[in-house]
Amino acid sequence: MTDIAARAAEVLKEHRQSIDRLDAILVYTLAERFKHTQAVGRLKAEHELPPSDPSREARQIARLEQLAQDADLDPEFAKKFLTFIISEVIRHHEKLQK
């Protein structure tokens, strides 16, 4: 292996290690978020509140799109990601209502 190829392999390894660490952060962050949304769902069920709040969801999506733009992340991707998370949260809240 040439020196250039060896260096490229080392850089690739470093990037992959960073990606692995960031994936772990994402998973633990999502777990923490869902702990809070589950608590919200239980509170909503106890007080017979609707499982979804469309105006808050719209504000959150707009907020995340702006954060994504600020972070140089595709806002459309961020919107799809949050929309998926919100749909999962609502699904969990609906289960708690039954």
Biopython code that builds the backbone (N, CA, C, O; Angstrom):
import numpy as np
from Bio.PDB.StructureBuilder import StructureBuilder

atoms = [
    (1, "MET", "N", (0.862, -1.179, 0.000)),
    (1, "MET", "CA", (0.000, 0.000, 0.000)),
    (1, "MET", "C", (0.903, 1.236, 0.000)),
    (1, "MET", "O", (1.869, 1.304, 0.761)),
    (2, "THR", "N", (0.588, 2.199, -0.847)),
    (2, "THR", "CA", (1.388, 3.416, -0.913)),
    (2, "THR", "C", (1.112, 4.277, 0.304)),
    (2, "THR", "O", (0.128, 4.075, 1.016)),
    (3, "ASP", "N", (1.990, 5.237, 0.534)),
    (3, "ASP", "CA", (1.797, 6.167, 1.657)),
    (3, "ASP", "C", (0.482, 6.931, 1.518)),
    (3, "ASP", "O", (-0.210, 7.172, 2.507)),
    (4, "ILE", "N", (0.142, 7.311, 0.282)),
    (4, "ILE", "CA", (-1.107, 8.057, 0.046)),
    (4, "ILE", "C", (-2.302, 7.172, 0.355)),
    (4, "ILE", "O", (-3.251, 7.620, 0.999)),
    (5, "ALA", "N", (-2.273, 5.940, -0.087)),
    (5, "ALA", "CA", (-3.374, 5.004, 0.180)),
    (5, "ALA", "C", (-3.470, 4.704, 1.666)),
    (5, "ALA", "O", (-4.574, 4.603, 2.200)),
    (6, "ALA", "N", (-2.352, 4.561, 2.339)),
    (6, "ALA", "CA", (-2.352, 4.295, 3.784)),
    (6, "ALA", "C", (-2.945, 5.479, 4.533)),
    (6, "ALA", "O", (-3.725, 5.306, 5.470)),
    (7, "ARG", "N", (-2.573, 6.669, 4.120)),
    (7, "ARG", "CA", (-3.116, 7.882, 4.775)),
    (7, "ARG", "C", (-4.621, 7.988, 4.505)),
    (7, "ARG", "O", (-5.393, 8.322, 5.404)),
    (8, "ALA", "N", (-5.027, 7.705, 3.281)),
    (8, "ALA", "CA", (-6.460, 7.739, 2.946)),
    (8, "ALA", "C", (-7.227, 6.729, 3.800)),
    (8, "ALA", "O", (-8.317, 7.027, 4.287)),
    (9, "ALA", "N", (-6.660, 5.541, 3.980)),
    (9, "ALA", "CA", (-7.306, 4.517, 4.802)),
    (9, "ALA", "C", (-7.424, 4.984, 6.253)),
    (9, "ALA", "O", (-8.429, 4.721, 6.913)),
    (10, "GLU", "N", (-6.405, 5.669, 6.742)),
    (10, "GLU", "CA", (-6.432, 6.176, 8.118)),
    (10, "GLU", "C", (-7.486, 7.276, 8.272)),
    (10, "GLU", "O", (-8.219, 7.300, 9.261)),
    (11, "VAL", "N", (-7.561, 8.180, 7.303)),
    (11, "VAL", "CA", (-8.571, 9.247, 7.334)),
    (11, "VAL", "C", (-9.969, 8.645, 7.267)),
    (11, "VAL", "O", (-10.870, 9.076, 7.986)),
    (12, "LEU", "N", (-10.150, 7.653, 6.407)),
    (12, "LEU", "CA", (-11.436, 6.970, 6.307)),
    (12, "LEU", "C", (-11.816, 6.339, 7.645)),
    (12, "LEU", "O", (-12.960, 6.451, 8.087)),
    (13, "LYS", "N", (-10.867, 5.685, 8.277)),
    (13, "LYS", "CA", (-11.104, 5.067, 9.587)),
    (13, "LYS", "C", (-11.528, 6.112, 10.616)),
    (13, "LYS", "O", (-12.456, 5.877, 11.390)),
    (14, "GLU", "N", (-10.857, 7.263, 10.630)),
    (14, "GLU", "CA", (-11.196, 8.342, 11.572)),
    (14, "GLU", "C", (-12.606, 8.869, 11.324)),
    (14, "GLU", "O", (-13.359, 9.100, 12.269)),
    (15, "HIS", "N", (-12.962, 9.057, 10.061)),
    (15, "HIS", "CA", (-14.316, 9.517, 9.742)),
    (15, "HIS", "C", (-15.353, 8.498, 10.226)),
    (15, "HIS", "O", (-16.372, 8.859, 10.813)),
    (16, "ARG", "N", (-15.072, 7.237, 9.969)),
    (16, "ARG", "CA", (-16.019, 6.193, 10.377)),
    (16, "ARG", "C", (-16.155, 6.106, 11.896)),
    (16, "ARG", "O", (-17.247, 5.854, 12.405)),
    (17, "GLN", "N", (-15.069, 6.312, 12.614)),
    (17, "GLN", "CA", (-15.145, 6.323, 14.076)),
    (17, "GLN", "C", (-15.996, 7.498, 14.555)),
    (17, "GLN", "O", (-16.783, 7.359, 15.492)),
    (18, "SER", "N", (-15.837, 8.641, 13.918)),
    (18, "SER", "CA", (-16.662, 9.807, 14.267)),
    (18, "SER", "C", (-18.132, 9.534, 13.971)),
    (18, "SER", "O", (-19.006, 9.872, 14.769)),
    (19, "ILE", "N", (-18.400, 8.922, 12.821)),
    (19, "ILE", "CA", (-19.777, 8.583, 12.464)),
    (19, "ILE", "C", (-20.372, 7.629, 13.493)),
    (19, "ILE", "O", (-21.522, 7.794, 13.901)),
    (20, "ASP", "N", (-19.597, 6.632, 13.915)),
    (20, "ASP", "CA", (-20.085, 5.680, 14.920)),
    (20, "ASP", "C", (-20.416, 6.383, 16.237)),
    (20, "ASP", "O", (-21.437, 6.088, 16.858)),
    (21, "ARG", "N", (-19.560, 7.306, 16.663)),
    (21, "ARG", "CA", (-19.826, 8.066, 17.901)),
    (21, "ARG", "C", (-21.083, 8.920, 17.749)),
    (21, "ARG", "O", (-21.909, 8.983, 18.660)),
    (22, "LEU", "N", (-21.222, 9.571, 16.607)),
    (22, "LEU", "CA", (-22.399, 10.409, 16.374)),
    (22, "LEU", "C", (-23.679, 9.574, 16.297)),
    (22, "LEU", "O", (-24.729, 10.008, 16.771)),
    (23, "ASP", "N", (-23.598, 8.384, 15.706)),
    (23, "ASP", "CA", (-24.766, 7.491, 15.690)),
    (23, "ASP", "C", (-25.191, 7.138, 17.110)),
    (23, "ASP", "O", (-26.383, 7.116, 17.417)),
    (24, "ALA", "N", (-24.221, 6.862, 17.975)),
    (24, "ALA", "CA", (-24.542, 6.553, 19.377)),
    (24, "ALA", "C", (-25.198, 7.759, 20.053)),
    (24, "ALA", "O", (-26.165, 7.609, 20.799)),
    (25, "ILE", "N", (-24.674, 8.935, 19.791)),
    (25, "ILE", "CA", (-25.266, 10.154, 20.359)),
    (25, "ILE", "C", (-26.702, 10.311, 19.884)),
    (25, "ILE", "O", (-27.587, 10.632, 20.677)),
    (26, "LEU", "N", (-26.940, 10.088, 18.593)),
    (26, "LEU", "CA", (-28.298, 10.198, 18.053)),
    (26, "LEU", "C", (-29.250, 9.220, 18.746)),
    (26, "LEU", "O", (-30.358, 9.594, 19.131)),
    (27, "VAL", "N", (-28.818, 7.979, 18.901)),
    (27, "VAL", "CA", (-29.679, 6.964, 19.523)),
    (27, "VAL", "C", (-29.999, 7.344, 20.967)),
    (27, "VAL", "O", (-31.159, 7.287, 21.375)),
    (28, "TYR", "N", (-28.994, 7.729, 21.739)),
    (28, "TYR", "CA", (-29.242, 8.087, 23.135)),
    (28, "TYR", "C", (-30.071, 9.369, 23.245)),
    (28, "TYR", "O", (-30.888, 9.503, 24.157)),
    (29, "THR", "N", (-29.867, 10.299, 22.331)),
    (29, "THR", "CA", (-30.660, 11.529, 22.323)),
    (29, "THR", "C", (-32.118, 11.228, 21.987)),
    (29, "THR", "O", (-33.027, 11.765, 22.620)),
    (30, "LEU", "N", (-32.340, 10.371, 20.995)),
    (30, "LEU", "CA", (-33.715, 9.987, 20.658)),
    (30, "LEU", "C", (-34.377, 9.253, 21.829)),
    (30, "LEU", "O", (-35.555, 9.473, 22.112)),
    (31, "ALA", "N", (-33.634, 8.394, 22.500)),
    (31, "ALA", "CA", (-34.184, 7.680, 23.658)),
    (31, "ALA", "C", (-34.608, 8.674, 24.737)),
    (31, "ALA", "O", (-35.681, 8.533, 25.324)),
    (32, "GLU", "N", (-33.781, 9.663, 24.996)),
    (32, "GLU", "CA", (-34.112, 10.682, 26.006)),
    (32, "GLU", "C", (-35.334, 11.482, 25.573)),
    (32, "GLU", "O", (-36.206, 11.773, 26.392)),
    (33, "ARG", "N", (-35.402, 11.836, 24.309)),
    (33, "ARG", "CA", (-36.548, 12.579, 23.796)),
    (33, "ARG", "C", (-37.828, 11.776, 23.972)),
    (33, "ARG", "O", (-38.848, 12.314, 24.402)),
    (34, "PHE", "N", (-37.775, 10.478, 23.639)),
    (34, "PHE", "CA", (-38.963, 9.652, 23.754)),
    (34, "PHE", "C", (-39.371, 9.424, 25.207)),
    (34, "PHE", "O", (-40.554, 9.211, 25.476)),
    (35, "LYS", "N", (-38.437, 9.461, 26.144)),
    (35, "LYS", "CA", (-38.813, 9.386, 27.565)),
    (35, "LYS", "C", (-39.704, 10.577, 27.915)),
    (35, "LYS", "O", (-40.704, 10.432, 28.618)),
    (36, "HIS", "N", (-39.336, 11.731, 27.426)),
    (36, "HIS", "CA", (-40.127, 12.936, 27.705)),
    (36, "HIS", "C", (-41.467, 12.901, 26.975)),
    (36, "HIS", "O", (-42.493, 13.274, 27.543)),
    (37, "THR", "N", (-41.463, 12.455, 25.723)),
    (37, "THR", "CA", (-42.737, 12.424, 25.000)),
    (37, "THR", "C", (-43.679, 11.371, 25.587)),
    (37, "THR", "O", (-44.898, 11.535, 25.532)),
    (38, "GLN", "N", (-43.128, 10.295, 26.144)),
    (38, "GLN", "CA", (-43.975, 9.311, 26.813)),
    (38, "GLN", "C", (-44.608, 9.924, 28.063)),
    (38, "GLN", "O", (-45.779, 9.678, 28.350)),
    (39, "ALA", "N", (-43.846, 10.711, 28.797)),
    (39, "ALA", "CA", (-44.394, 11.391, 29.976)),
    (39, "ALA", "C", (-45.499, 12.361, 29.553)),
    (39, "ALA", "O", (-46.530, 12.462, 30.218)),
    (40, "VAL", "N", (-45.282, 13.063, 28.458)),
    (40, "VAL", "CA", (-46.309, 13.972, 27.932)),
    (40, "VAL", "C", (-47.551, 13.174, 27.553)),
    (40, "VAL", "O", (-48.674, 13.586, 27.845)),
    (41, "GLY", "N", (-47.347, 12.030, 26.903)),
    (41, "GLY", "CA", (-48.471, 11.186, 26.501)),
    (41, "GLY", "C", (-49.281, 10.694, 27.683)),
    (41, "GLY", "O", (-50.511, 10.676, 27.634)),
    (42, "ARG", "N", (-48.595, 10.294, 28.751)),
    (42, "ARG", "CA", (-49.314, 9.854, 29.962)),
    (42, "ARG", "C", (-50.109, 11.008, 30.564)),
    (42, "ARG", "O", (-51.251, 10.827, 30.986)),
    (43, "LEU", "N", (-49.511, 12.181, 30.603)),
    (43, "LEU", "CA", (-50.191, 13.365, 31.132)),
    (43, "LEU", "C", (-51.420, 13.699, 30.293)),
    (43, "LEU", "O", (-52.483, 14.002, 30.835)),
    (44, "LYS", "N", (-51.275, 13.642, 28.976)),
    (44, "LYS", "CA", (-52.409, 13.908, 28.092)),
    (44, "LYS", "C", (-53.519, 12.882, 28.307)),
    (44, "LYS", "O", (-54.697, 13.237, 28.337)),
    (45, "ALA", "N", (-53.146, 11.613, 28.455)),
    (45, "ALA", "CA", (-54.149, 10.563, 28.672)),
    (45, "ALA", "C", (-54.875, 10.772, 30.000)),
    (45, "ALA", "O", (-56.096, 10.626, 30.072)),
    (46, "GLU", "N", (-54.137, 11.107, 31.037)),
    (46, "GLU", "CA", (-54.740, 11.331, 32.362)),
    (46, "GLU", "C", (-55.743, 12.478, 32.343)),
    (46, "GLU", "O", (-56.750, 12.442, 33.050)),
    (47, "HIS", "N", (-55.465, 13.488, 31.537)),
    (47, "HIS", "CA", (-56.307, 14.684, 31.512)),
    (47, "HIS", "C", (-57.188, 14.757, 30.270)),
    (47, "HIS", "O", (-57.774, 15.796, 29.967)),
    (48, "GLU", "N", (-57.272, 13.634, 29.558)),
    (48, "GLU", "CA", (-58.114, 13.515, 28.372)),
    (48, "GLU", "C", (-57.848, 14.623, 27.348)),
    (48, "GLU", "O", (-58.770, 15.204, 26.774)),
    (49, "LEU", "N", (-56.571, 14.889, 27.143)),
    (49, "LEU", "CA", (-56.163, 15.861, 26.133)),
    (49, "LEU", "C", (-55.899, 15.116, 24.822)),
    (49, "LEU", "O", (-55.547, 13.937, 24.847)),
    (50, "PRO", "N", (-56.062, 15.778, 23.695)),
    (50, "PRO", "CA", (-55.840, 15.100, 22.402)),
    (50, "PRO", "C", (-54.384, 14.637, 22.260)),
    (50, "PRO", "O", (-53.464, 15.284, 22.761)),
    (51, "PRO", "N", (-54.195, 13.518, 21.575)),
    (51, "PRO", "CA", (-52.837, 12.991, 21.438)),
    (51, "PRO", "C", (-51.921, 13.831, 20.556)),
    (51, "PRO", "O", (-50.699, 13.704, 20.637)),
    (52, "SER", "N", (-52.490, 14.677, 19.724)),
    (52, "SER", "CA", (-51.645, 15.532, 18.885)),
    (52, "SER", "C", (-52.014, 16.991, 19.082)),
    (52, "SER", "O", (-53.118, 17.328, 19.510)),
    (53, "ASP", "N", (-51.046, 17.852, 18.753)),
    (53, "ASP", "CA", (-51.227, 19.302, 18.855)),
    (53, "ASP", "C", (-50.684, 19.892, 17.553)),
    (53, "ASP", "O", (-49.523, 20.294, 17.485)),
    (54, "PRO", "N", (-51.542, 19.942, 16.510)),
    (54, "PRO", "CA", (-51.061, 20.362, 15.188)),
    (54, "PRO", "C", (-50.365, 21.720, 15.156)),
    (54, "PRO", "O", (-49.421, 21.901, 14.387)),
    (55, "SER", "N", (-50.801, 22.669, 15.961)),
    (55, "SER", "CA", (-50.139, 23.984, 15.916)),
    (55, "SER", "C", (-48.727, 23.897, 16.496)),
    (55, "SER", "O", (-47.801, 24.503, 15.957)),
    (56, "ARG", "N", (-48.554, 23.151, 17.590)),
    (56, "ARG", "CA", (-47.200, 22.972, 18.148)),
    (56, "ARG", "C", (-46.332, 22.202, 17.162)),
    (56, "ARG", "O", (-45.165, 22.541, 16.963)),
    (57, "GLU", "N", (-46.893, 21.174, 16.549)),
    (57, "GLU", "CA", (-46.119, 20.375, 15.599)),
    (57, "GLU", "C", (-45.641, 21.239, 14.437)),
    (57, "GLU", "O", (-44.496, 21.115, 14.002)),
    (58, "ALA", "N", (-46.501, 22.104, 13.937)),
    (58, "ALA", "CA", (-46.114, 23.004, 12.837)),
    (58, "ALA", "C", (-45.002, 23.951, 13.283)),
    (58, "ALA", "O", (-44.058, 24.204, 12.535)),
    (59, "ARG", "N", (-45.119, 24.476, 14.512)),
    (59, "ARG", "CA", (-44.068, 25.365, 15.031)),
    (59, "ARG", "C", (-42.742, 24.614, 15.179)),
    (59, "ARG", "O", (-41.678, 25.151, 14.869)),
    (60, "GLN", "N", (-42.817, 23.379, 15.652)),
    (60, "GLN", "CA", (-41.603, 22.585, 15.833)),
    (60, "GLN", "C", (-40.935, 22.285, 14.482)),
    (60, "GLN", "O", (-39.711, 22.342, 14.364)),
    (61, "ILE", "N", (-41.727, 21.975, 13.494)),
    (61, "ILE", "CA", (-41.173, 21.697, 12.169)),
    (61, "ILE", "C", (-40.511, 22.949, 11.602)),
    (61, "ILE", "O", (-39.407, 22.876, 11.062)),
    (62, "ALA", "N", (-41.173, 24.090, 11.721)),
    (62, "ALA", "CA", (-40.586, 25.347, 11.234)),
    (62, "ALA", "C", (-39.289, 25.656, 11.995)),
    (62, "ALA", "O", (-38.300, 26.085, 11.402)),
    (63, "ARG", "N", (-39.309, 25.435, 13.298)),
    (63, "ARG", "CA", (-38.120, 25.671, 14.124)),
    (63, "ARG", "C", (-36.973, 24.768, 13.689)),
    (63, "ARG", "O", (-35.835, 25.218, 13.560)),
    (64, "LEU", "N", (-37.277, 23.487, 13.463)),
    (64, "LEU", "CA", (-36.239, 22.549, 13.068)),
    (64, "LEU", "C", (-35.702, 22.866, 11.670)),
    (64, "LEU", "O", (-34.508, 22.714, 11.413)),
    (65, "GLU", "N", (-36.574, 23.300, 10.778)),
    (65, "GLU", "CA", (-36.111, 23.690, 9.437)),
    (65, "GLU", "C", (-35.118, 24.849, 9.550)),
    (65, "GLU", "O", (-34.104, 24.868, 8.852)),
    (66, "GLN", "N", (-35.407, 25.810, 10.423)),
    (66, "GLN", "CA", (-34.492, 26.940, 10.605)),
    (66, "GLN", "C", (-33.171, 26.473, 11.223)),
    (66, "GLN", "O", (-32.097, 26.894, 10.793)),
    (67, "LEU", "N", (-33.257, 25.605, 12.228)),
    (67, "LEU", "CA", (-32.033, 25.056, 12.826)),
    (67, "LEU", "C", (-31.208, 24.319, 11.781)),
    (67, "LEU", "O", (-29.985, 24.445, 11.739)),
    (68, "ALA", "N", (-31.885, 23.555, 10.944)),
    (68, "ALA", "CA", (-31.190, 22.813, 9.896)),
    (68, "ALA", "C", (-30.478, 23.770, 8.947)),
    (68, "ALA", "O", (-29.322, 23.554, 8.581)),
    (69, "GLN", "N", (-31.174, 24.817, 8.557)),
    (69, "GLN", "CA", (-30.542, 25.807, 7.672)),
    (69, "GLN", "C", (-29.313, 26.403, 8.334)),
    (69, "GLN", "O", (-28.262, 26.537, 7.707)),
    (70, "ASP", "N", (-29.447, 26.762, 9.609)),
    (70, "ASP", "CA", (-28.324, 27.347, 10.352)),
    (70, "ASP", "C", (-27.148, 26.374, 10.446)),
    (70, "ASP", "O", (-25.989, 26.787, 10.458)),
    (71, "ALA", "N", (-27.462, 25.081, 10.512)),
    (71, "ALA", "CA", (-26.425, 24.051, 10.655)),
    (71, "ALA", "C", (-25.923, 23.530, 9.313)),
    (71, "ALA", "O", (-25.111, 22.605, 9.265)),
    (72, "ASP", "N", (-26.404, 24.119, 8.231)),
    (72, "ASP", "CA", (-26.027, 23.693, 6.877)),
    (72, "ASP", "C", (-26.451, 22.243, 6.616)),
    (72, "ASP", "O", (-25.713, 21.457, 6.022)),
    (73, "LEU", "N", (-27.659, 21.916, 7.076)),
    (73, "LEU", "CA", (-28.275, 20.610, 6.833)),
    (73, "LEU", "C", (-29.496, 20.854, 5.951)),
    (73, "LEU", "O", (-30.181, 21.864, 6.115)),
    (74, "ASP", "N", (-29.767, 19.977, 5.052)),
    (74, "ASP", "CA", (-30.914, 20.108, 4.159)),
    (74, "ASP", "C", (-32.207, 20.237, 4.980)),
    (74, "ASP", "O", (-32.595, 19.283, 5.654)),
    (75, "PRO", "N", (-32.878, 21.392, 4.939)),
    (75, "PRO", "CA", (-34.097, 21.582, 5.719)),
    (75, "PRO", "C", (-35.193, 20.575, 5.374)),
    (75, "PRO", "O", (-35.976, 20.194, 6.244)),
    (76, "GLU", "N", (-35.254, 20.147, 4.133)),
    (76, "GLU", "CA", (-36.270, 19.171, 3.738)),
    (76, "GLU", "C", (-36.012, 17.830, 4.426)),
    (76, "GLU", "O", (-36.946, 17.160, 4.866)),
    (77, "PHE", "N", (-34.756, 17.450, 4.513)),
    (77, "PHE", "CA", (-34.397, 16.228, 5.242)),
    (77, "PHE", "C", (-34.788, 16.361, 6.711)),
    (77, "PHE", "O", (-35.375, 15.444, 7.285)),
    (78, "ALA", "N", (-34.464, 17.496, 7.315)),
    (78, "ALA", "CA", (-34.790, 17.723, 8.724)),
    (78, "ALA", "C", (-36.297, 17.663, 8.939)),
    (78, "ALA", "O", (-36.765, 17.108, 9.933)),
    (79, "LYS", "N", (-37.053, 18.235, 8.009)),
    (79, "LYS", "CA", (-38.520, 18.215, 8.115)),
    (79, "LYS", "C", (-39.038, 16.780, 8.050)),
    (79, "LYS", "O", (-39.894, 16.396, 8.848)),
    (80, "LYS", "N", (-38.530, 15.987, 7.115)),
    (80, "LYS", "CA", (-38.954, 14.593, 7.002)),
    (80, "LYS", "C", (-38.615, 13.819, 8.272)),
    (80, "LYS", "O", (-39.411, 13.011, 8.751)),
    (81, "PHE", "N", (-37.436, 14.072, 8.808)),
    (81, "PHE", "CA", (-36.987, 13.386, 10.019)),
    (81, "PHE", "C", (-37.899, 13.723, 11.198)),
    (81, "PHE", "O", (-38.354, 12.826, 11.908)),
    (82, "LEU", "N", (-38.167, 15.015, 11.408)),
    (82, "LEU", "CA", (-39.026, 15.408, 12.525)),
    (82, "LEU", "C", (-40.461, 14.954, 12.303)),
    (82, "LEU", "O", (-41.134, 14.564, 13.257)),
    (83, "THR", "N", (-40.934, 14.995, 11.089)),
    (83, "THR", "CA", (-42.289, 14.527, 10.791)),
    (83, "THR", "C", (-42.423, 13.050, 11.155)),
    (83, "THR", "O", (-43.443, 12.640, 11.709)),
    (84, "PHE", "N", (-41.407, 12.254, 10.849)),
    (84, "PHE", "CA", (-41.419, 10.844, 11.228)),
    (84, "PHE", "C", (-41.453, 10.692, 12.750)),
    (84, "PHE", "O", (-42.231, 9.898, 13.278)),
    (85, "ILE", "N", (-40.621, 11.442, 13.446)),
    (85, "ILE", "CA", (-40.580, 11.361, 14.911)),
    (85, "ILE", "C", (-41.929, 11.761, 15.495)),
    (85, "ILE", "O", (-42.447, 11.085, 16.383)),
    (86, "ILE", "N", (-42.498, 12.853, 15.002)),
    (86, "ILE", "CA", (-43.794, 13.312, 15.505)),
    (86, "ILE", "C", (-44.869, 12.252, 15.279)),
    (86, "ILE", "O", (-45.704, 12.016, 16.152)),
    (87, "SER", "N", (-44.851, 11.613, 14.111)),
    (87, "SER", "CA", (-45.866, 10.588, 13.845)),
    (87, "SER", "C", (-45.721, 9.420, 14.820)),
    (87, "SER", "O", (-46.721, 8.844, 15.247)),
    (88, "GLU", "N", (-44.489, 9.067, 15.174)),
    (88, "GLU", "CA", (-44.268, 7.998, 16.159)),
    (88, "GLU", "C", (-44.760, 8.430, 17.541)),
    (88, "GLU", "O", (-45.375, 7.640, 18.257)),
    (89, "VAL", "N", (-44.494, 9.664, 17.907)),
    (89, "VAL", "CA", (-44.945, 10.178, 19.205)),
    (89, "VAL", "C", (-46.475, 10.147, 19.275)),
    (89, "VAL", "O", (-47.042, 9.704, 20.274)),
    (90, "ILE", "N", (-47.132, 10.610, 18.231)),
    (90, "ILE", "CA", (-48.599, 10.621, 18.206)),
    (90, "ILE", "C", (-49.130, 9.194, 18.305)),
    (90, "ILE", "O", (-50.099, 8.934, 19.018)),
    (91, "ARG", "N", (-48.498, 8.282, 17.595)),
    (91, "ARG", "CA", (-48.914, 6.880, 17.656)),
    (91, "ARG", "C", (-48.810, 6.351, 19.095)),
    (91, "ARG", "O", (-49.706, 5.651, 19.567)),
    (92, "HIS", "N", (-47.734, 6.683, 19.775)),
    (92, "HIS", "CA", (-47.575, 6.276, 21.173)),
    (92, "HIS", "C", (-48.636, 6.929, 22.054)),
    (92, "HIS", "O", (-49.200, 6.280, 22.935)),
    (93, "HIS", "N", (-48.903, 8.196, 21.820)),
    (93, "HIS", "CA", (-49.914, 8.916, 22.611)),
    (93, "HIS", "C", (-51.293, 8.316, 22.392)),
    (93, "HIS", "O", (-52.073, 8.190, 23.336)),
    (94, "GLU", "N", (-51.600, 7.944, 21.152)),
    (94, "GLU", "CA", (-52.893, 7.329, 20.866)),
    (94, "GLU", "C", (-53.041, 5.991, 21.593)),
    (94, "GLU", "O", (-54.127, 5.662, 22.070)),
    (95, "LYS", "N", (-51.960, 5.222, 21.677)),
    (95, "LYS", "CA", (-51.996, 3.950, 22.413)),
    (95, "LYS", "C", (-52.302, 4.193, 23.896)),
    (95, "LYS", "O", (-53.038, 3.426, 24.516)),
    (96, "LEU", "N", (-51.743, 5.245, 24.446)),
    (96, "LEU", "CA", (-51.952, 5.552, 25.859)),
    (96, "LEU", "C", (-53.385, 6.010, 26.130)),
    (96, "LEU", "O", (-53.864, 5.896, 27.258)),
    (97, "GLN", "N", (-54.062, 6.516, 25.127)),
    (97, "GLN", "CA", (-55.434, 7.024, 25.279)),
    (97, "GLN", "C", (-56.423, 5.870, 25.391)),
    (97, "GLN", "O", (-57.536, 6.059, 25.883)),
    (98, "LYS", "N", (-56.035, 4.680, 24.942)),
    (98, "LYS", "CA", (-56.978, 3.553, 24.890)),
    (98, "LYS", "C", (-57.094, 2.832, 26.207)),
    (98, "LYS", "O", (-57.847, 1.865, 26.317)),
]
sb = StructureBuilder()
sb.init_structure("model")
sb.init_model(0)
sb.init_chain("A")
sb.init_seg("    ")
for serial, (resi, resn, name, xyz) in enumerate(atoms, 1):
    if name == "N":
        sb.init_residue(resn, " ", resi, " ")
    sb.init_atom(name, np.array(xyz, "f"), 0.0, 1.0, " ", f" {name:<3s}", serial, name[0])
structure = sb.get_structure()
